[in-house]
């Protein structure tokens, strides 16, 4: 059974990934030429990745897994425990790095790099949500 708080986070993740998917038709040229669009996509990606780290941290605490050293390590812990496949954990670690860049080092954002991650972000977050739900079922 899914914990109420984790279910709430996964529901918010679903809403966020739906908003990202709605923007999936955007071309690189459109993305680069519209700062408002970039801002929306960046913020939704930031929230999606934060949902994954929050749900992962909550699951680690509930199950008494080894404590994660940082947000990147959350996905390693979940992979060690069989919650996530290792390749997915590695990709989610990359998204944490991007999220940190968007939130804290915004002056160094490379728009083309963000766009490449944007192409994969919804699917990776959906895979994460399915894996967590399956594990808890």
C-alpha positions as CSV (number, residue, x, y, z in Angstrom):
1,X,0.0,0.0,0.0
2,X,1.3,3.4,-0.9
3,X,2.0,5.8,2.0
4,X,-0.3,8.8,1.9
5,X,2.5,11.4,1.7
6,X,4.2,9.4,-1.1
7,X,0.9,9.1,-2.9
8,X,0.4,12.9,-2.6
9,X,3.9,13.5,-4.0
10,X,3.5,11.1,-6.9
11,X,0.1,12.7,-7.7
12,X,1.9,16.1,-7.9
13,X,4.6,14.5,-10.0
14,X,1.9,13.2,-12.4
15,X,0.4,16.7,-12.8
16,X,3.9,18.2,-13.4
17,X,4.9,15.6,-16.0
18,X,1.5,16.2,-17.7
19,X,2.3,19.9,-18.0
20,X,5.8,19.0,-19.4
21,X,4.3,16.6,-21.9
22,X,2.0,19.3,-23.1
23,X,5.1,21.3,-24.0
24,X,6.7,18.4,-25.8
25,X,5.8,19.7,-29.2
26,X,8.1,22.7,-28.8
27,X,11.1,22.7,-31.1
28,X,14.5,23.7,-30.0
29,X,14.2,26.9,-32.0
30,X,10.9,27.8,-30.2
31,X,12.5,27.0,-26.9
32,X,15.5,29.2,-27.5
33,X,13.5,32.1,-28.8
34,X,10.9,32.4,-26.1
35,X,12.2,33.2,-22.6
36,X,8.7,32.7,-21.0
37,X,8.5,29.2,-22.4
38,X,12.0,28.4,-21.2
39,X,11.0,29.7,-17.7
40,X,7.9,27.5,-17.6
41,X,9.7,24.4,-18.7
42,X,12.6,25.0,-16.4
43,X,10.3,25.4,-13.4
44,X,8.2,22.4,-14.2
45,X,11.4,20.3,-14.6
46,X,12.7,21.6,-11.3
47,X,9.4,20.6,-9.6
48,X,9.3,17.2,-11.2
49,X,12.8,16.3,-10.1
50,X,12.1,17.7,-6.6
51,X,9.0,15.4,-6.4
52,X,11.2,12.4,-7.3
53,X,13.8,13.3,-4.6
54,X,11.1,14.0,-2.0
55,X,9.3,10.7,-2.7
56,X,12.6,8.8,-2.7
57,X,13.7,10.3,0.6
58,X,10.3,9.5,2.1
59,X,10.5,5.9,1.0
60,X,14.0,5.6,2.3
61,X,12.9,6.8,5.7
62,X,9.8,4.7,5.8
63,X,11.7,1.5,4.9
64,X,14.7,2.2,7.1
65,X,17.1,2.0,4.1
66,X,20.6,3.4,4.5
67,X,20.5,7.2,4.8
68,X,21.3,9.0,1.5
69,X,24.3,11.3,1.6
70,X,22.6,13.9,-0.7
71,X,19.8,14.1,-3.3
72,X,21.9,12.3,-5.9
73,X,22.5,9.4,-3.6
74,X,18.7,8.9,-3.0
75,X,18.5,7.2,-6.3
76,X,21.5,5.0,-5.6
77,X,19.9,3.9,-2.3
78,X,16.7,3.0,-4.1
79,X,18.7,1.1,-6.8
80,X,20.6,-0.8,-4.1
81,X,17.3,-1.8,-2.5
82,X,15.8,-3.0,-5.8
83,X,13.2,-0.2,-6.0
84,X,14.8,1.3,-9.2
85,X,16.8,-0.2,-12.0
86,X,20.3,1.1,-11.9
87,X,20.2,2.7,-15.4
88,X,17.1,4.7,-14.3
89,X,18.8,5.7,-11.0
90,X,21.8,7.0,-13.1
91,X,19.6,9.1,-15.3
92,X,17.7,10.5,-12.3
93,X,21.0,11.5,-10.8
94,X,21.7,13.6,-13.9
95,X,18.4,15.3,-13.5
96,X,19.2,16.2,-9.9
97,X,22.4,17.9,-11.2
98,X,20.3,19.8,-13.7
99,X,17.7,20.7,-11.0
100,X,20.6,22.1,-8.8
101,X,21.8,24.1,-11.8
102,X,18.4,25.6,-12.4
103,X,17.8,26.4,-8.8
104,X,21.2,27.6,-7.6
105,X,23.5,28.3,-10.6
106,X,21.0,29.8,-12.9
107,X,23.7,32.1,-14.4
108,X,25.4,29.1,-15.9
109,X,22.3,27.5,-17.6
110,X,23.0,26.1,-21.1
111,X,19.6,26.3,-22.8
112,X,20.5,23.5,-25.3
113,X,21.4,21.2,-22.5
114,X,18.2,22.0,-20.6
115,X,16.2,21.3,-23.8
116,X,17.9,17.9,-24.2
117,X,17.0,16.9,-20.6
118,X,13.5,18.3,-21.1
119,X,13.0,15.7,-23.9
120,X,13.6,12.9,-21.5
121,X,12.4,14.3,-18.1
122,X,8.7,13.3,-18.3
123,X,9.4,9.7,-19.2
124,X,12.1,9.3,-16.6
125,X,9.8,10.8,-13.9
126,X,7.0,8.5,-15.0
127,X,9.3,5.5,-14.8
128,X,10.3,6.5,-11.3
129,X,6.7,6.9,-10.2
130,X,5.8,3.4,-11.6
131,X,8.8,1.8,-10.0
132,X,7.9,3.3,-6.6
133,X,4.2,2.4,-6.9
134,X,5.1,-1.1,-7.9
135,X,7.5,-1.5,-5.0
136,X,5.0,-0.3,-2.5
137,X,2.1,-2.3,-4.0
